[in-house]
Amino acid sequence: MDRAVFRRAGKALSMAAMLMALSASGEARAQAALATGVSGTTTPPVEPFTELPSGTGIVLAADAEIEFVHYASCEAVRVRGGRLSITRRSFAVTGGGKVLDVSRAGCPQAIVLGPIPEIGGLLVREGGAPIRIPRRPLFVLVGSGSDQPARLVVSTGGSELAAAEMKGKTVRWPNDAAPLETGQEYEVTLLAADGRLLGRFDATAVGSARDGTPTVLRLE
């Protein structure tokens, strides 16, 4: 084999290694789960209703618990103590930790409301086909823009049905409002505190009024 062939082979191997590295870095940045409840001390600290990137490692105090929904498996999981490791494909508990409960859960949909919408996994492009939301929806605001005050409005036919301020990172359908109608299309609008439009998408109500599956609004 001459030197030119070796050089071509070397370039091919270098390119393959670079692509593997890029793939691995993309995997590490991808969101793997949504933490829905936290009690006790965790390292690093985890707040309820924050996303957990693939490659996350969390150490829990002996009496600490964390609940999360794993995006890929659509499972609701509760863990106590030990070390929790999460990737897009799976999760593991080591160091004496215990998995207290695993159950099937509704798969959260994530709507990207930033200036560059993307599709991947459970992401839905803003302005695309209506997404499916429970009749009493729970919206969770995540992403780099999630720390700003926001107001969410649900309307149909140009008429506003309900509006609520985001409390922390979430907004729940008002208890005194009737559930959304199954099969009916609605417009969901997210506004900044100053009235600036942050995002808008169409949604269709489905399922039970008691379905607690969150809809994730990713504001970049």
Secondary structure as UniProt FT lines:
FT   HELIX           3..29
FT   STRAND          31..39
FT   STRAND          42..43
FT   TURN            48..49
FT   STRAND          50..53
FT   TURN            54..55
FT   STRAND          56..70
FT   TURN            71..74
FT   STRAND          75..86
FT   STRAND          91..94
FT   TURN            95..96
FT   STRAND          98..104
FT   STRAND          109..112
FT   TURN            121..122
FT   STRAND          123..124
FT   TURN            126..127
FT   STRAND          131..134
FT   STRAND          138..142
FT   TURN            144..147
FT   STRAND          150..156
FT   TURN            157..158
FT   STRAND          159..165
FT   TURN            168..169
FT   STRAND          170..172
FT   TURN            175..176
FT   TURN            182..183
FT   STRAND          185..192
FT   TURN            193..194
FT   STRAND          197..206
FT   TURN            209..210
FT   STRAND          214..218
//
